[in-house]
Amino acid sequence: MVDIGHWWLGKNVILSPLWAGRIDWYERKVHLDVSREVIKGAPPWDPVAPVNREYETHLYDYYGRPVYWADAGRQGEAHK
């Protein structure tokens, strides 16, 4: 969850940690390969609403990212 209240008052969004390009522990910053403008337009996150597959699908579609769950079933089959 990212609080973008300093860009857009009262708005929180969700970003995958997989999208982090670099973490600077000294400066306490996470550098993402997603632009600020894209993040501003992201679907809002409501902390009282569940994050379900429908929300995740909408989120990944918005960011144009491949979903992490697409190959989960096939990987499990390979270990049988």
ChimeraX attribute file (.defattr): number of C-alpha atoms within 10 A of each C-alpha:
attribute: neighborCount
match mode: 1-to-1
recipient: residues
	/A:1	11
	/A:2	11
	/A:3	14
	/A:4	15
	/A:5	12
	/A:6	8
	/A:7	12
	/A:8	11
	/A:9	9
	/A:10	10
	/A:11	17
	/A:12	19
	/A:13	19
	/A:14	17
	/A:15	16
	/A:16	12
	/A:17	10
	/A:18	9
	/A:19	13
	/A:20	13
	/A:21	11
	/A:22	11
	/A:23	12
	/A:24	9
	/A:25	8
	/A:26	6
	/A:27	7
	/A:28	8
	/A:29	10
	/A:30	14
	/A:31	13
	/A:32	16
	/A:33	11
	/A:34	13
	/A:35	9
	/A:36	12
	/A:37	9
	/A:38	10
	/A:39	19
	/A:40	16
	/A:41	12
	/A:42	18
	/A:43	16
	/A:44	14
	/A:45	18
	/A:46	12
	/A:47	10
	/A:48	6
	/A:49	8
	/A:50	10
	/A:51	12
	/A:52	8
	/A:53	10
	/A:54	9
	/A:55	14
	/A:56	14
	/A:57	13
	/A:58	13
	/A:59	21
	/A:60	15
	/A:61	12
	/A:62	14
	/A:63	15
	/A:64	9
	/A:65	12
	/A:66	10
	/A:67	12
	/A:68	11
	/A:69	9
	/A:70	9
	/A:71	9
	/A:72	9
	/A:73	9
	/A:74	10
	/A:75	10
	/A:76	9
	/A:77	8
	/A:78	7
	/A:79	6
	/A:80	5
